[in-house]
Amino acid sequence: MKKLFIFLATVICFINAQAEILLVENFDYTIGSNLTDNGWTAHSGVATQSIDVITGLGFAGYAGSGIGGAANLDNNGEDVHRTFNAQTSGTVYAAFIIQTQSTNSAGYFIHFGQNPIGSTFYSRIWINSTGDGIGLGQGTNPPTNYIDISTNTPVLIVTKYDYLSRISSLYAFDVFPDSEPDTADATYTNSSSYSTGSIALRQYNASQKVTVDGIRVATSWSEAVLATGGNMPPIISNIVQEPADNITSTTAVSVSADVTDTGRSIASVSLKWGTTSLIYPNSINMTFSSEN
């Protein structure tokens, strides 16, 4: 166990342990229901050919395998997204399973966005017209080259966005990887650094045939590409704030917490804070006061 303690002047706090799980989506919903009935928000083509839940996918070794259903992207209609705590530094990973069909349509079907989502999309992942190639497009421009994948077969996809370098990376696997490869299958450098706070699913053509399942978004490879039976996120408990109320912008506030993670050391813990409920634009590293 590691106990952490730090002083700061603020009003509202949120503690998170690194590496951080930002979003887990296993589509564990009623088959045939719409994503917008299950926590997803439409941002384009609202209520037109809504994305529904179909039978889920499996990928041996991956923690997001075989749980619940999957998202069915098969028409030109509604686009949806889910938000998470916005990241303005470091690296964001998203891992997920896809399955394509050989009769398909070229276009991008998943991407990162901001929170709120707005219209700044990046790390756009494309499928080719025959469903056997995947790639990174820049803006609305298709990839120069596609990575070969098999149709009608679950494939594990990982995308990575590095805030400092502005590089988007893409990896495709037909077997579960032991670790992050030294070289990505595809990369491109974005024109700007973007705050990352959402992931979106896109429909663009009636011939599109892409199934998506087991989405995990995190700030490290090990948490996004989690192995079956792998470690769960750290447990944060016994959060104590003093004083508990009547705080102003000049009040010195102390915050302590117990952070535990069985079988794995914790590299760092940050405290995110702000003056508006559920909005934490500021971050400060916490320090260890004891360790067991």
N, C-alpha and C positions, 0 to 999 in steps of 0.2 A: 504494500500500500504506500502511496505517496500523498502527503498532505501539503497543501500549498497555501501561501498567505501573501497578500500584497495590499498596499495602501493606494488609494486613488480618490480623486474628487469627482463624483458623478451622481447620477440619480438611478439609472436602470442598468443592470448588468446581466451578462449571459456568459457562462463558462463553457468552453469546449476543449476537448483533448485532441491533440494531433496524433496520428492522422485522423481527419474528420470525415465521417460518413455524412454526405450532404443530402442524399436521396436514395431510397431503395424502392423500386417499383416492380413487383412480381405479377401485376395484373390479376390478383387473387379476387376476382369479382365474378358475378353470375355470367355464364356464357350467353352472349347475345346482348348484354347491356352495353351502353355507350360509355366511353371514357369520361365524357362530361358529366355523367351521373356518379362518377367515382373519383372525384378529386382533381380532374384535369379541366383546364379552362380553354375554351375556343378563342382564337384570336384572328381567324380568317375563315370565311365560308361557314359562318355559324349556322348550325342545324341543317347543313346541306351534306348529304351522304356522310353522316357522322361515323367516326371511327368506333367500331364495336370490338367486343372481346370474343376471341375464338379459343380453341384448344391450345394449350401452352406448348412450348418447345423444351427439349432437353439437350444438354451439352455436358458430357461426362467430366466430372471434376470441378465444375463451376458452381458456386454457392447459389446462383440465381437460376439454377436449372430445375425444371419440373415442378415449379410451384405455381399453382393457379393457372390462369389462362395466358393470353398473349394479345397484342394489339394488331388489328387487321387493317393494313393500308392498301386499299384496293379500288380507289376511285378518285375522281377529281372533285374535292369538296372540302370539308372541314379540316382545319389545322388546329392542333391543340398543344398545350404546354403545361409543365409543372415548374414551379419556382422553388428555390432553396436559398439559404443564407448567402448573399452575394460575396464573391471573392474578388478582392482588388490587389492581390499579390499571390506569389507562389504558382502552383500548378493545379489544374483541375483535370481529373480523369473521368471518363464515362465508359463503362463496359456494358455490353448487352449481346443477346443472341439474335441472329436474324435467320430467316429462311426465305429464299426467293424462288420464283418459277421461271422457266425458260422463256415463256411468253410474257414480256414485260415492257416497261417504258422507261427511257432514260430520264433521270431527274434526281434531285436531292430529297431525301425522305426524313432526315433527322439532323438536328443542329443545336448548337449552344445559342443562348441569348442572354439578355440582361434581366434584372428584376427591378421594376416591372419589365416585361419582355420588350416592349417598344418595337422597333424595326431594324435594329442592328443585329444581324445574324452572322455567325461565323462557325468555323469547323463544320461546314456543310458536307455531309457524306452522300455521295451519289451512287446509284446503281445504274448499270448500262442497260441497253434495250433488250439484251438476251439474258439478263439476270445472273450472268456468270462473271461479272466484274464489279468491283467496288473501288471508289476513289474519293479524293478530296477536291472539291471545286473552289475556286476563288470567286466570291460574289456569286453571281448567277452564271458564271462561265463553267462549263463542264471540265472535268479533269483532263489533263493531257494524256495520262496513262491510267489504266485500271489495274487493280490487283485481282488476280484470278481467284475465284471462289467457285464452289460447286452449287448447282441449283438443286432444289428439293432436299437439301441437307442443312441441318443447323450449323451455323458458323459463329464463332465468338469474335466480336468486333470490339476494339478498344480505341477510343479517341482521346487525345491529350491536348490541352491548351496551356501554354506557358506564358504567364502575364509579362514577365520581364523581356523575354526574347521575342514575343509576339508570334511564336511558332505553333501552328497546329500540326499534330501528328496523327497517323492512322496505322493500326495494326489489325491483321486478320489471321485467325487461327482455326485449323481444323482439329487440333488437339490442344488440351489445356496447357498453357505455358508455365514453366517453373518459375520464371522471373521476367522482369521487363527486358526486352531485347535491347542491345546496344544501339541498334539502328532501326528506325521505323520503316514500314513498308511504303509510306508516302508522307511528305511534309509540304507545308508552304508557310511563308511568312506573311502575316497580316499587316495591313498598313498602319494600324494603331493597336494599342493595348486596350482591352475591353474588360470591364467588370463582368464577371460570369455569375449569373443568378437564375438561369432557367435552362431547361432542355425541352425541345419541341419535336413533335412528329408532324410530318407534312404529307398531304395528298395532292397530286398534281395531274393525274391522268387515269381514265377509266381502265387502261391496260396495265396500270401499276399493280404489281403483286409482290408485296413485301410484308412479312410477319416479323414483329419485334417483341422480344420478351426479356425478362430478367435484367432490367436496367439498374445499375449501381453507379452513383456519382460520388466521388470522394476526392480528397486532396492528396492521396498517395496511390500508387499502383497496387500495393498489397491489400488495401481496403476496397478498391474498385474491383480488382480482379481477384476476388476472394475465393479460395478453394473450398470445396465442400467439406463441412466440418471444421472450417477455419475459425480463427478467433472472432468473437463478436466485438462490437465497439466498446471502449472503456465505459465503466459505470461511474457516474459522478453523483456523489451523495453528500449529505451533511453540509450543505451550503449555508454559511452563516454570514450575514451582513450586519455590521454595526457602524452607526446606529441604523435601525430598521426603517425609520420614517423621519419625517420633518427634516429632510435633506435639501440643502440648497447647493448652488454651484460652487460655493466656497467651503462646503463641509468636507472634512477628511473622513473617508469611508474605508473601513477594512473589510475584506472579503476573504474567507477561507473555505476550502472544500477538500473532501477526500476523493481521490481519483484512483480507481483500481482496474486492473486488467490482468486476468489470470493467464499466466504462462508467457507474458510478453512485457517488456519494459516500455515505459512511456517516454518518448523523446522530449516532448514539450507540451505545455498546456497554456492556452491563451485565454484571456478574459476580454470579451467583446462588450462594449458599452455604448450607451447613447442616452439622449434625453427624451426620446419618443418611444412608446411601447412597441416592441417587436422590430425596431429598427436599431441596428448596432453598427454604425459606420466606423467606430474606433476600436482598436485592438491593442492590448498590452500583454507582454509575456509575463506569466506568473512564475514565482520562484519556489523551489522546494524548501520546506521547513523541516521535513522529516521523511524518511524512506524506510520501508520495510520490505 
